[in-house]
Amino acid sequence: MLKKILSISGKPGLYKLISYGKNMLVVESLADGKRTSATARDKIISLGDIAIYTTEQEVPLGQVMETIFKNNDGKALDMANLKTGEQLREFFKNNLPNFDEERVYNNDIKKVANWYNLMVGAGMTEFVASEEEAAQEQAAE
């Protein structure tokens, strides 16, 4: 699910991959649904490729978002409660107790919370691909 959701450096928000050409991608903003292009010069990262450091191993972002979704009953986060570094770390500790406090910065936690809110606001509630979807994606590659 998160493989087609992109973060583009220099552009606010998240984007859904619509199509791709030789040197560009056609993407659609999750916030307002407007389509735009992203070129080879843009730094583009798929949310499916992001993982969070823990004391044992890295945890895929999808699993972290799934936990946040379950712990908040599928509702968006109240960002007013996540203003200080202490509040951000407490929030993350409730959702991923063993995250590496030295390598996960406050900005990273805030970004995950903002991305979660954007995705829930866009009606996306599945953050981890089912086994069937994962098999289809591997077959397509």
Order of alpha helices (4+ residues) and beta strands (2+ residues): beta-beta-beta-beta-beta-beta-beta-alpha-alpha-alpha-alpha
